Amino acid sequence: MGISKGDEVFVNEIKAGNVMAFEAMVLKYQPKLMSSLIGYTKSRDQAEELCQKTFIRVWQKIDSFRGDSALFTWIYRIGINLAKNDFASSFSKGSKITDYLDQNEHDVPQYLSPETELIALESEKKIMEFIQTLDTETKTAFTLREIDGRTYDEIAKILKCPIGTVRSRIFRARQLILEFMNQENILNG
Amino acid sequence: MDKDLEKLSALYDGELSSKEIQESLAKMNADEGLKNTFKKFGLISDIVQRHSEQKAPKVSFLKDYLSKINPVMSNLVTAAATVLITLIILYQFDEDRFQVDRGSSLQLSSALSSDQAKNQLLNADQNIMEHMIHIMQSNQSHNSQQVSKNWIPVGFSANPNNPNQYSNGRNNLFFHLENKQLGIKKVKYFKANNNWIYLIPLQDGRLLTAYGDVPPSVADPMIQSIYERK
């Protein structure tokens, strides 16, 4: 699967040097990458460090991303390769297999305060249960977007409603989920 | 503020125009609150996607399903694409829960991510699919037995020109009663585009199919009443 239309927008902006687009991309994928890296390393601290390194590498290498894969798949591969390097280097100190990070770090935008938030499994379950209580229209649009990865246009055709309605419903779902998270004191602040 | 947040949500999905992207990025850059919200959109995505990875696709397309079980039929359906073709929700009432905790069952019924939906789709009988397609394609002309007046939902009245069609002035419902149950043991219902199909196995061995734009919240009392009828 190639890059999605949504991510293509971000990638094009980042390639054009748009730091804000890069920051948005980081905000978008940091939670997912952290989950993956924690799963891989079993260490939150290590995952946070790898997460930073990964996004630095993404910024440095974005021009080489051709869109043959989904953007997150590419980011994930970078993260996992860095994790492998870390493991390798922990066995043979001072001889990392590949480390490009020494150079050009001053070019990297100042976004990196990981403060990565993780949600307890119990809270995740609550959120998932809450999503099930959303009205069918809202939930369907949200699910088509988040899980099936459909574009607004595709969702509009499936649900036979205007794109503006799709946009509102997806936003509504996110807004309600955020309100629920606030009520439940999940990630307040 | 909501407009900004709605735009932020669309930005998150990459669904803004080039000009809107620049505007939204600039706004987000100047507003920590927006940044935080954008990040939380990412958290929500992560949770939802992780929790759904081990489940079946949440929205299933009947056409895709049919192409697996019967390529010929799939072609027929393609030809008649104006009739259906998105099968969004399917669910089977669990008899015990139906009796004990109907509210909970109804919530589950619209749970797109439910395991029931997955299992139901995977185990769906081809005959049921064919029956549903037939109902959807020839709803108006479909011949079936006369239904009992006791089954008509409260607030609905019969169409004088079609004794099996009922309306409450806003929603329409067609009843089809047949001497076959297609192996259906429990109430099932499906959403196809803007309509719903309810398959209600009767105690006497017949199958009542109700089809129309009546959502489960309205149809539920009717279904319960018919289903529990001895």
Interface residues (C-beta under 8 A of the other chain):
Chain A: S4 K5 G6 D7 E8 V9 F10 E13 N18 M20 A21 E23 A24 L27 K28 Y29 Q30 P31 K32 S35 E117 I119 E124 I127 M128 I131 Q132 T133 T136 K139 T140 T143 L144 R145 E146 I147 D148 T151 Y152 I158 K160 R167 S168 I170 F171 R174 Q175 I177 L178 M181 L187
Chain B: D2 L5 E6 S9 A10 L11 Y12 D13 G14 E15 L16 I21 L25 A26 M28 N29 K35 T37 F38 K39 K40 F41 G42 L43 I44 S45 D46 I47 V48 Q49 R50 H51 S52 P57 K58 V59 T86 I88 I89 Q107 L108 S110 A111 L112 S113 S114 K191 N193 N194 P215
